[in-house]
Structures are given as structure tokens and as C-alpha cells.
């Protein structure tokens, strides 16, 4: 067995999986609260990548930044996360809240409409050309290795940042007041409201957090792969949704696990399976079908209990 190839594919898969996991977390959080599939989430991820690019160039660009390179990276992440968080709250307020008590098909159609609106707005405002982060000049291209395992600086940054954000989200949901309110609202929205929880504020906060994670994922992807464009959110959104379903939509640990599985499946398909570099998406979605057939609620998901 070619262990060097195996570890290269594993590192690539974990890197991709970290990005997909952050996108999947947004899907799972919103579905857990509202039972809504926010199909505009992938395009929020795309907007985050563009916000990171604009933040980079406001500070002088990757070649001659006005501050130290790593401070630029931190600012890119913060700016993209805050901008996407705000965008998520706007989407919730104007596209989903008026339809909260409507039939399920109405918010689903609204989500698709928001997705197309964001895609075409990005095309109109940013243009169709690819934008380059030029990671080499920004944070360098140094590679660290241990035996046959090679990790570049952008890959390390992506994996470490994703783990930190996932841990932070887990602690927020488990130990903070807003996290407890989220769990209560997810369990029974009406009962939570009667107990004095501001349900609208909790839902808006959920959209802010989920969208902020998508913004961070957009910057991570751009740092690793360099280029961004207006249509990049479509496939990433599908992969993030696939990860959420595989792991168990509505489950935060499930979203993390699903993201890693999708990233590894895509990477191993590229390296080992016939025509993997061309048909890698077929193998990923075949994995989705297989998991759904075996366990419809996802690996860590729980089947809905129907009240009689």
C-alpha cells in the first residue's frame, strides 16, 4: 500500500471535511430550531469568502498588507463571520419569520429564492471572474511533515480553526444561557415561549451563529484552494447538507462527523476509485443514499417521535 498517498488523501479529506462540517452545523442548528432546510446557507458561505477577500484588500492585499500577515488573517475571519452573521439575521427576519406558521413548502421555496438572489447578486456586484487570495504571499507556503504526513500552513490553520469553532459552539450550546434557550426552543417552541424565553431572539441568534460559521468556512476554503467565485456556494451547500443528513440533521456532533465523512469520502474517491477525480461527487452522494437506506435519521440522529 502506498502510505504516502493514503496520508496525503487523509489530510486533504480532513481539511475539506472541516469546511463541510462548519457548513453542516448551520443546517443542523436551523433545522433543530425551526425544522427548516435553509438552502440559502451555501450562498452565505460564498458571501463569507468574498467578505474575507475584500477585508484582505482593504488592508493592502496579500503582497503588501498594512499590518502583519497573521493579523490580516484574523481580521478576515472576524469580518467575514460578523458580516455573514448579520446577513443570516436579515435572511431570517425578512425571508423566514413571516412564513414561520405557513405550510412547510412556503419557507422551502423562500429559501431557494434567497439562494438564487444571493448567487445572482454576487454575480452582479462582484462579477463572474475568479478572485485570488494569493495565500503564498499572505501566510507563506511552508509545509510541515512527520514521516509520511505533510501539512501545509493553510491546512493546519483550517483544521485547527474548525476544531476551535466546533468546541466553542459545543460549549456555547451546553453551558451558556442562550445555548440553554436554544435547546429549550428546539424541544418545544411554544412551551419555551410560555416560560419567558424570547423565541424570536433565540432564532435570530441561531441564524447569526450558523451563518458566522459558514462565513469562517468560506475564508478557510479560500485560504486552502486560493480562488473564489460567485457560484462556489452551490456545491458546498449541497455537500454541507449531505454531511448534516449523514451525521443526523439537527445533531451538532452529527454535523461534525458527517462533514469529516463527506470530506474523506471525496478525497479517497479521488485517489482510489475509478475516474474518482471526475466523478467524486457521485461517490459522495452514493454514500448519502447508502446511509439513508441503512439509518434514515443519520448516524447520530434520532427518529422523530410522532405524538398521537
MIKEVEX-592451 format. One record per residue: residue number from 1; x, y, z of N, C-alpha, C, O in turn. Coordinates in steps of 0.2 Angstrom, whole numbers. Each point is the difference from the previous one (the first is absolute). Layout:
REC,NUM,X,Y,Z,X,Y,Z,X,Y,Z,X,Y,Z
...
// end
This chain:
REC,1,4,-6,0,-4,6,0,4,6,0,5,1,4
REC,2,-7,4,-8,4,6,0,-2,5,5,-5,4,0
REC,3,9,-4,6,-2,3,6,0,8,-1,-4,4,3
REC,4,9,-2,-7,1,7,-1,-7,3,-4,-2,5,2
REC,5,0,-9,-7,-7,3,-3,-5,-1,5,-5,5,0
REC,6,4,-10,4,-5,-1,5,0,6,5,-5,3,1
REC,7,11,-1,2,0,6,4,-2,7,-3,-3,4,3
REC,8,6,-4,-9,-2,6,-4,-7,1,-1,-3,5,1
REC,9,-1,-10,-3,-7,0,-1,-4,1,7,-5,3,0
REC,10,8,-6,5,-3,1,7,0,7,2,-5,3,2
REC,11,11,0,-3,1,7,2,-5,5,-4,-3,4,3
REC,12,3,-6,-10,-4,4,-4,-8,-1,2,-4,5,0
REC,13,2,-11,2,-7,-2,2,-2,4,6,-5,2,1
REC,14,10,-2,4,-1,3,6,-1,7,0,-4,3,3
REC,15,8,0,-8,0,7,-1,-7,2,-3,-3,5,2
REC,16,1,-9,-8,-6,2,-3,-6,-2,5,-5,4,0
REC,17,6,-9,4,-6,-2,5,-1,5,5,-5,1,2
REC,18,11,3,0,-1,5,5,-4,6,-3,-4,3,4
REC,19,5,-2,-10,-4,6,-3,-8,-3,-1,-4,4,2
REC,20,3,-10,-4,-6,-2,-1,-4,-1,7,-6,1,0
REC,21,10,-3,5,-3,0,7,-3,6,2,-5,1,3
REC,22,9,5,-4,-2,7,2,-7,2,-4,-4,3,3
REC,23,4,-5,-9,-6,1,-4,-6,-4,3,-5,3,0
REC,24,7,-9,1,-6,-5,2,-2,2,7,-6,-1,1
REC,25,10,4,3,-3,3,7,-5,5,-1,-5,0,4
REC,26,6,4,-9,-6,5,-1,-6,-3,-2,-6,2,2
REC,27,6,-7,-7,-6,-4,-1,-3,-3,6,-6,1,1
REC,28,10,-4,3,-3,-4,5,-3,5,6,-5,-2,3
REC,29,9,7,-2,-3,5,5,-7,3,-2,-4,0,4
REC,30,4,2,-10,-7,3,-2,-5,-6,-1,-6,2,2
REC,31,8,-8,-4,-5,-5,0,-3,-2,7,-5,-1,1
REC,32,10,1,3,-1,-2,7,-5,5,4,-4,-2,4
REC,33,4,8,-6,-4,5,3,-7,1,-4,-5,0,3
REC,34,5,0,-10,-6,2,-4,-2,-6,-4,-5,1,-3
REC,35,9,-6,3,-2,-6,-5,0,3,-7,-4,-2,-4
REC,36,8,6,2,1,4,-6,7,-2,-3,5,0,3
REC,37,-6,-2,-10,6,-1,-4,2,7,-3,-3,2,-5
REC,38,8,1,8,3,7,-3,4,-1,-6,6,0,1
REC,39,-9,-1,-7,4,-1,-6,4,6,-2,4,-1,-5
REC,40,-5,6,8,4,6,-1,7,0,3,4,5,0
REC,41,-3,-10,5,6,0,4,6,0,-4,5,3,2
REC,42,-5,-7,-7,6,-1,-4,2,7,-3,6,1,-1
REC,43,-10,3,-1,1,6,-3,3,5,5,3,5,-1
REC,44,-5,-6,8,2,4,5,8,-1,1,4,4,1
REC,45,-2,-11,-2,7,-2,0,3,4,-6,6,2,1
REC,46,-9,-2,-7,4,4,-5,1,7,1,5,3,-1
REC,47,-10,0,4,0,7,2,6,1,5,4,5,0
REC,48,-3,-10,5,5,1,5,7,-1,-4,5,4,2
REC,49,-4,-8,-7,6,0,-3,2,7,-4,5,2,0
REC,50,-10,1,-3,1,7,-3,1,5,6,4,5,-1
REC,51,-7,-5,6,1,4,6,7,0,2,3,5,2
REC,52,0,-11,-1,7,-1,2,4,3,-6,5,3,2
REC,53,-6,-4,-8,4,3,-5,0,8,0,5,3,-1
REC,54,-11,0,2,0,7,0,3,2,7,4,6,-1
REC,55,-4,-9,6,3,2,6,8,0,-1,4,4,2
REC,56,-2,-10,-5,7,0,-2,3,6,-4,5,2,1
REC,57,-9,0,-6,2,5,-5,-1,7,3,3,5,-1
REC,58,-8,-4,6,0,6,4,6,1,4,2,6,1
REC,59,1,-11,1,7,1,4,6,-1,-4,5,-1,2
REC,60,-6,2,-9,6,1,-4,1,-6,-4,5,0,-5
REC,61,-9,-5,5,1,-6,-4,6,-5,3,3,2,5
REC,62,-3,-8,-8,5,-5,2,7,2,-1,5,-3,4
REC,63,-3,7,-8,7,1,-2,3,6,5,5,-1,3
REC,64,-9,6,-2,2,5,4,-5,2,5,-3,6,0
REC,65,1,-10,5,-5,1,5,3,6,4,6,0,2
REC,66,-11,4,1,2,6,4,1,-3,7,3,4,4
REC,67,-4,-10,-2,1,-3,6,3,-7,-1,0,-2,-5
REC,68,3,-1,11,3,-6,-1,-5,-5,-3,-6,0,2
REC,69,8,-5,-6,-4,-5,-3,-5,-4,4,-5,0,-2
REC,70,7,-2,8,-4,-4,4,-6,5,3,-5,-3,1
REC,71,7,9,0,-6,5,2,-5,1,-5,-6,0,1
REC,72,9,0,-7,-5,0,-6,-5,-6,0,-6,1,-1
REC,73,9,-7,2,-4,-6,0,-5,0,5,-6,-1,-1
REC,74,8,4,7,-5,0,6,-6,5,-2,-5,-1,1
REC,75,7,7,-4,-5,5,-2,-4,-3,-5,-6,1,0
REC,76,8,-5,-5,-4,-3,-5,-5,-5,3,-6,1,-2
REC,77,8,-5,7,-5,-4,3,-5,4,3,-6,-2,0
REC,78,8,6,4,-5,4,5,-5,4,-5,-6,0,1
REC,79,9,3,-6,-4,4,-4,-5,-4,-4,-6,1,0
REC,80,8,-7,-3,-4,-4,-4,-5,-3,5,-6,-1,-2
REC,81,7,-1,8,-4,-3,5,-6,5,2,-6,-2,0
REC,82,8,8,2,-5,5,2,-4,2,-6,-6,0,1
REC,83,9,1,-7,-4,2,-6,-5,-6,-2,-6,1,-1
REC,84,8,-7,1,-5,-6,-1,-5,-1,5,-5,-2,-1
REC,85,7,3,8,-4,0,5,-6,5,-1,-6,-2,1
REC,86,8,8,-2,-5,5,-2,-5,-2,-5,-6,1,0
REC,87,9,-3,-6,-4,-2,-6,-4,-6,2,-6,0,-2
REC,88,8,-5,6,-5,-5,2,-6,3,4,-5,-3,-1
REC,89,6,8,6,-5,3,3,-5,3,-4,-6,0,1
REC,90,9,4,-6,-5,3,-5,-4,-5,-4,-6,1,-1
REC,91,9,-6,-1,-3,-6,-4,-6,-2,5,-6,-1,-3
REC,92,8,-1,9,-6,-3,4,-5,5,2,-6,-2,0
REC,93,7,9,0,-5,5,2,-4,1,-6,-6,1,1
REC,94,8,-1,-7,-4,2,-6,-2,-6,-4,-5,1,-4
REC,95,8,-6,4,-1,-6,-4,-4,-6,3,-4,-3,-3
REC,96,6,3,10,-3,-6,3,-5,1,6,-5,-3,1
REC,97,6,9,2,-4,1,6,-7,1,-2,-5,-2,3
REC,98,3,6,-9,-7,1,-2,-3,-7,-2,-6,0,0
REC,99,10,-5,-1,-3,-6,-2,1,-6,5,-1,-6,-1
REC,100,2,8,7,1,-5,5,-6,-4,2,1,-6,1
REC,101,-7,8,-2,-6,-4,1,-3,-2,-6,-6,-3,0
REC,102,9,4,-6,-2,-2,-6,1,-7,-2,4,-3,4
REC,103,-7,0,-9,1,-7,-2,7,-1,-1,4,5,-2
REC,104,-1,-11,3,7,-1,0,3,2,-7,6,2,-1
REC,105,-10,-3,-4,3,1,-7,2,8,-1,4,1,-4
REC,106,-8,3,7,1,7,-1,7,3,2,3,3,-4
REC,107,0,-5,11,6,2,1,6,-3,-4,5,2,-1
REC,108,-7,-9,-1,5,-3,-5,1,4,-6,5,1,-2
REC,109,-11,1,-1,1,4,-6,3,6,1,4,3,-4
REC,110,-5,0,10,3,7,1,7,-1,1,4,4,-2
REC,111,-1,-10,5,7,-1,1,3,-1,-7,6,3,-1
REC,112,-9,-6,-4,3,-1,-7,0,7,-3,5,1,-3
REC,113,-10,3,4,0,7,-3,6,4,3,3,3,-4
REC,114,-2,-4,10,5,4,3,7,-2,-2,4,4,-2
REC,115,-3,-11,1,6,-3,-3,1,3,-7,6,3,-1
REC,116,-11,-3,-4,1,3,-6,1,8,0,4,2,-4
REC,117,-7,1,9,1,7,0,7,2,2,3,4,-2
REC,118,0,-8,7,7,1,2,5,-2,-5,5,4,-1
REC,119,-6,-9,-3,4,-2,-5,1,5,-6,5,2,-2
REC,120,-11,1,0,0,4,-5,1,7,2,3,4,-4
REC,121,-4,-2,10,3,6,3,7,0,0,3,6,-1
REC,122,0,-11,3,8,-1,0,2,1,-7,5,3,-1
REC,123,-8,-6,-4,2,0,-7,0,8,-2,4,2,-3
REC,124,-10,1,5,-1,7,-2,5,5,3,3,4,-3
REC,125,-1,-5,10,4,4,3,7,-1,-1,4,4,-1
REC,126,-2,-11,2,7,-2,0,3,-2,-7,6,0,-1
REC,127,-11,-1,-4,2,-3,-6,1,-7,0,0,-3,5
REC,128,1,0,-11,1,-7,-1,7,-2,0,1,-6,0
REC,129,4,10,0,7,-2,1,2,-3,6,-3,2,6
REC,130,8,-6,-6,2,-3,6,4,5,4,4,4,-3
REC,131,-4,-4,10,4,4,4,5,-4,4,-1,-6,2
REC,132,7,8,-2,6,-4,3,2,3,7,1,6,0
REC,133,-1,-10,5,3,1,6,7,1,1,3,4,4
REC,134,1,-7,-9,7,0,0,3,-2,7,4,4,3
REC,135,-6,-10,-1,2,-2,7,8,0,0,2,1,6
REC,136,1,-3,-11,8,0,0,3,6,3,4,0,5
REC,137,-6,6,-7,2,6,2,-3,2,7,3,4,4
REC,138,-9,-6,-3,-3,2,7,3,-4,6,2,4,5
REC,139,-2,-10,-5,2,-4,6,6,-5,-2,2,-4,4
REC,140,0,4,-10,6,-4,-2,-3,-7,-2,-6,-2,1
REC,141,11,-2,-4,-2,-7,-2,4,-5,3,1,-6,-3
REC,142,1,7,9,4,-5,4,-4,-6,1,-6,0,2
REC,143,10,-6,-2,-3,-6,1,3,-4,6,6,0,0
REC,144,-10,-2,4,3,-4,6,-1,-8,-1,-5,-1,-3
REC,145,10,-3,5,-1,-7,-2,2,-4,6,5,2,4
REC,146,-9,-7,-3,2,-6,5,-1,-6,-3,-5,-3,-2
REC,147,11,0,0,1,-6,-4,-4,1,-6,3,4,-4
REC,148,-8,-8,2,-3,1,-6,-6,5,0,-4,1,-5
REC,149,3,3,10,-6,4,1,3,7,-1,4,3,3
REC,150,-7,1,-9,2,7,-1,-6,4,1,-5,-1,-3
REC,151,6,7,6,-5,5,1,3,7,-1,5,2,2
REC,152,-9,1,-7,2,7,-1,-3,5,5,-5,-2,4
REC,153,7,8,-4,-2,5,5,-8,1,-1,-3,0,5
REC,154,1,1,-11,-8,1,-1,-4,-6,3,-5,1,3
REC,155,8,-7,-4,-4,-6,2,0,0,8,-5,-2,3
REC,156,11,3,0,0,0,7,-5,5,3,-3,-1,5
REC,157,4,7,-8,-5,6,2,-7,-2,-1,-4,1,5
REC,158,2,-4,-10,-7,-2,-1,-2,-5,5,-5,0,3
REC,159,9,-6,-2,-2,-5,5,0,3,7,-5,-2,3
REC,160,10,5,-1,0,3,7,-6,5,1,-3,-1,5
REC,161,2,5,-10,-5,5,1,-7,-3,0,-4,2,4
REC,162,3,-7,-8,-7,-4,0,-1,-3,7,-5,0,2
REC,163,10,-4,0,0,-3,7,-2,5,5,-4,-2,4
REC,164,8,7,-4,-2,6,5,-7,2,0,-3,1,5
REC,165,1,0,-11,-7,3,-1,-5,-5,2,-5,1,3
REC,166,6,-8,-4,-4,-5,2,-1,-1,7,-5,-1,3
REC,167,11,2,0,0,-1,8,-3,6,3,-4,-1,4
REC,168,5,7,-7,-3,6,2,-8,0,0,-3,1,4
REC,169,1,-4,-10,-7,-1,-1,-3,-5,5,-6,1,3
REC,170,9,-6,-2,-2,-5,5,-1,2,7,-5,-1,3
REC,171,10,5,-1,0,3,7,-5,5,0,-4,1,5
REC,172,3,3,-10,-6,5,0,-7,-3,1,-4,3,4
REC,173,3,-8,-8,-6,-3,0,-1,-4,7,-6,0,3
REC,174,11,-3,0,-1,-4,6,0,4,6,-3,-1,5
REC,175,7,7,-5,1,3,7,-2,8,0,0,3,6
REC,176,-3,0,-11,-1,7,0,-8,0,1,-4,-4,-2
REC,177,2,10,4,-7,2,0,-4,-1,-7,-5,-3,0
REC,178,8,6,-5,-3,0,-7,0,-7,-2,-4,-2,-4
REC,179,10,-2,6,0,-7,-3,-6,-4,3,-3,-4,-3
REC,180,2,5,10,-6,-3,3,-7,2,-3,-4,-4,-1
REC,181,4,10,-1,-6,3,-3,-1,-4,-7,-6,-1,-2
REC,182,12,0,-1,-1,-3,-7,-2,-7,1,-4,-2,-4
REC,183,6,-2,9,-2,-6,1,-7,-1,2,-4,-4,-2
REC,184,2,9,6,-7,0,2,-5,1,-6,-5,-3,-1
REC,185,7,8,-3,-4,2,-6,0,-6,-5,-5,-1,-3
REC,186,10,-2,2,1,-6,-4,-5,-5,2,-3,-4,-4
REC,187,2,3,11,-4,-6,2,-7,2,0,-4,-4,-2
REC,188,2,10,4,-7,2,-1,0,8,0,1,3,5
REC,189,-3,-1,-11,1,8,-1,-6,3,5,1,5,3
REC,190,-7,-8,-4,-5,4,4,1,-1,8,-1,5,3
REC,191,3,-10,-1,1,-1,7,6,5,2,0,3,6
REC,192,5,-2,-10,6,4,2,-3,7,0,2,4,4
REC,193,-6,-2,-9,-3,7,0,-4,1,7,0,6,3
REC,194,-4,-11,-1,-4,1,6,4,1,6,-2,2,5
REC,195,8,-5,-5,5,0,6,4,7,0,5,0,4
REC,196,-6,4,-9,3,7,0,6,0,-4,3,5,0
REC,197,-2,-10,-5,6,1,-4,-2,4,-6,-6,-1,-3
REC,198,10,6,1,-2,3,-6,2,-4,-6,6,0,-3
REC,199,-11,-3,0,1,-5,-6,3,3,-6,5,-2,-3
REC,200,-7,8,2,2,4,-6,8,1,0,3,0,-4
REC,201,-1,3,10,7,1,1,4,-6,0,6,0,-3
REC,202,-9,-6,6,4,-6,-1,1,-2,-7,6,-2,-2
REC,203,-11,2,-2,0,-2,-7,5,5,-4,4,-3,-4
REC,204,-4,9,6,4,5,-4,7,-2,2,5,1,-4
REC,205,-3,-2,11,6,-2,2,3,-6,-3,6,-1,-2
REC,206,-11,-4,1,2,-6,-4,2,1,-7,5,-3,-2
REC,207,-8,7,-1,1,2,-7,7,4,0,4,-1,-5
REC,208,-3,5,10,7,4,0,5,-5,1,5,1,-4
REC,209,-5,-6,8,5,-4,2,2,-5,-6,5,-1,-2
REC,210,-11,-2,-1,1,-4,-5,3,3,-6,4,-3,-4
REC,211,-6,9,2,2,4,-6,8,2,2,3,0,-5
REC,212,-2,2,11,7,2,1,5,-6,-1,5,1,-2
REC,213,-7,-7,4,4,-6,-1,1,-1,-8,5,-2,-2
REC,214,-11,3,-2,1,-1,-7,5,5,-3,4,-1,-4
REC,215,-4,7,7,4,6,-2,8,-2,1,4,0,-4
REC,216,-3,-3,10,7,-3,2,2,-5,-5,5,-1,-2
REC,217,-10,-4,0,1,-5,-4,2,2,-7,5,-2,-4
REC,218,-8,8,1,1,3,-6,8,2,0,3,-1,-5
REC,219,-1,5,10,7,2,0,5,-6,1,5,1,-4
REC,220,-7,-6,7,4,-6,1,1,-3,-7,6,-1,-2
REC,221,-11,0,-2,0,-3,-6,5,4,-5,4,-2,-3
REC,222,-5,9,3,4,4,-4,7,0,2,4,1,-5
REC,223,-2,-1,11,7,0,2,3,-7,-2,6,0,-2
REC,224,-10,-5,2,3,-7,-2,1,0,-8,5,-2,-3
REC,225,-11,4,0,0,-2,-8,1,7,-4,1,-1,-6
REC,226,-1,7,10,3,6,-4,-6,4,-3,0,6,1
REC,227,-4,-9,-5,-5,4,-4,-7,-1,2,-2,-5,2
REC,228,-2,10,-3,-7,0,1,-4,3,-6,3,4,-4
REC,229,-9,-5,4,-4,2,-5,-7,0,2,-2,-3,5
REC,230,-3,6,-9,-7,1,3,-4,-6,0,-5,0,4
REC,231,7,-5,-7,-4,-7,0,3,-5,5,-3,-6,0
REC,232,8,8,4,3,-5,4,-4,-3,5,1,-5,3
REC,233,-6,9,-1,-4,-2,6,-5,-6,-2,-3,-3,5
REC,234,1,2,-11,-5,-5,-2,2,-7,2,-3,-3,4
REC,235,9,1,-7,2,-7,2,2,-1,7,-1,-5,3
REC,236,4,11,0,2,-1,7,-6,0,4,0,-4,5
REC,237,-5,7,-6,-6,0,3,-3,-7,0,-3,-3,5
REC,238,3,0,-11,-3,-7,-1,5,-5,4,-3,-5,4
REC,239,9,6,-4,5,-5,4,-2,1,8,0,-4,4
REC,240,-1,11,-2,-1,1,7,-7,-3,2,0,-3,5
REC,241,-5,4,-9,-6,-4,1,1,-7,0,-3,-3,5
REC,242,6,0,-9,2,-7,0,3,-2,6,-2,-5,3
REC,243,7,9,-1,3,-2,7,-4,0,6,0,-4,4
REC,244,-5,9,-4,-5,1,5,-4,-6,0,-2,-3,6
REC,245,-1,1,-12,-4,-6,0,3,-6,2,-3,-5,3
REC,246,9,4,-5,4,-7,1,1,0,8,-1,-5,3
REC,247,3,11,0,2,-1,7,-7,0,4,0,-2,6
REC,248,-5,5,-9,-6,0,4,-2,7,1,2,4,4
REC,249,-7,-1,-9,-1,7,0,-4,2,7,-4,-3,2
REC,250,6,8,0,-2,3,7,5,-2,5,-1,2,6
REC,251,6,-6,-7,5,-2,5,6,3,-1,3,0,-6
REC,252,0,4,10,6,4,-1,6,-5,0,4,1,-5
REC,253,-3,-6,9,5,-5,-1,-1,-4,-6,5,-1,-4
REC,254,-11,0,2,-1,-3,-7,2,4,-6,3,-3,-4
REC,255,-4,9,5,3,5,-6,7,0,0,3,-1,-6
REC,256,1,0,11,7,0,0,2,-7,-3,5,0,-4
REC,257,-8,-5,7,2,-7,-3,-2,0,-7,5,-3,-4
REC,258,-10,5,2,-2,0,-7,4,4,-5,2,-3,-5
REC,259,0,9,7,5,4,-4,7,-4,-1,2,0,-5
REC,260,0,-3,10,7,-4,0,-1,-6,-5,4,-1,-4
REC,261,-10,-2,5,-1,-6,-5,-1,2,-7,3,-3,-4
REC,262,-6,8,3,-1,3,-7,7,2,-3,1,-2,-6
REC,263,3,6,10,6,2,-2,5,-6,-2,3,0,-5
REC,264,-3,-5,10,4,-6,-2,-2,-4,-5,4,-2,-4
REC,265,-11,1,3,-3,-3,-6,2,3,-6,2,-4,-5
REC,266,-2,10,4,2,4,-6,7,-1,-1,2,-1,-6
REC,267,2,2,11,7,-1,-1,2,-7,-2,4,-1,-5
REC,268,-6,-4,8,2,-7,-1,-3,-2,-7,3,-4,-4
REC,269,-9,7,2,-3,-2,-7,5,3,-5,1,-4,-5
REC,270,2,10,6,4,3,-5,6,-4,-1,3,-1,-5
REC,271,0,-2,11,6,-4,-1,0,-7,-1,4,-3,-3
REC,272,-10,0,5,0,-8,-1,-5,-2,-5,1,-6,-2
REC,273,-7,9,1,-5,-3,-4,1,2,-7,2,5,-2
REC,274,-5,-9,-2,0,1,-8,-3,7,-2,-5,1,3
REC,275,9,3,-6,-2,6,-3,-2,5,6,-5,4,0
REC,276,8,-5,6,-2,3,6,1,8,0,-4,3,3
REC,277,9,-1,-7,1,7,0,-6,4,-4,-1,5,0
REC,278,-2,-9,-5,-5,2,-4,-7,-1,3,-4,5,0
REC,279,3,-11,3,-7,-1,3,0,-1,8,-4,-4,2
REC,280,8,8,1,1,0,7,-7,1,3,-2,-2,6
REC,281,-2,7,-9,-6,2,3,-5,-6,0,-4,0,5
REC,282,4,-4,-10,-4,-6,0,1,-4,6,-5,-3,3
REC,283,11,2,-2,2,-5,6,-2,3,7,-3,-3,4
REC,284,3,10,-4,-2,3,6,-8,-1,1,-2,-1,6
REC,285,-1,3,-11,-8,-1,0,-2,-7,1,-5,-2,2
REC,286,9,-3,-5,-2,-7,1,1,-2,7,-4,-4,3
REC,287,9,7,1,1,-1,7,-6,3,4,-3,-4,4
REC,288,0,9,-6,-6,3,3,-6,-5,-1,-3,-1,5
REC,289,2,-1,-11,-5,-5,-1,1,-6,4,-5,-3,3
REC,290,11,0,-3,1,-6,4,-2,1,8,-3,-4,3
REC,291,6,10,-1,-2,1,8,-7,1,1,-3,-2,5
REC,292,-1,6,-10,-7,1,1,-4,-7,0,-4,-1,4
REC,293,7,-4,-8,-4,-6,-1,1,-4,6,-4,-4,3
REC,294,10,4,0,2,-4,6,-3,4,7,-3,-4,4
REC,295,4,10,-4,-3,4,6,-3,7,-2,4,4,-1
REC,296,-10,-4,0,-3,6,-3,1,6,4,0,6,-3
REC,297,1,-6,9,1,6,5,7,2,0,1,5,3
REC,298,4,-8,-7,7,1,1,3,-3,5,-3,-4,4
REC,299,10,4,-4,4,-4,4,-1,1,8,-1,-4,4
REC,300,1,11,-3,-2,2,7,-6,3,1,-2,3,6
REC,301,-3,-3,-11,-6,3,1,-5,-4,3,1,-6,1
REC,302,-6,9,2,-6,-4,3,-6,1,-4,-2,5,-2
REC,303,-2,-11,1,-6,0,-3,-5,5,3,0,0,7
REC,304,-4,4,-10,-5,4,3,-6,-5,3,-2,-4,-3
REC,305,1,6,9,-6,-3,3,-6,3,-2,-1,6,2
REC,306,-4,-9,-5,-6,2,-2,-5,0,6,-1,-5,3
REC,307,-2,11,-1,-5,0,5,-7,-1,-2,-2,2,-5
REC,308,-1,-7,9,-7,-2,-2,-5,4,3,-6,-1,0
// end
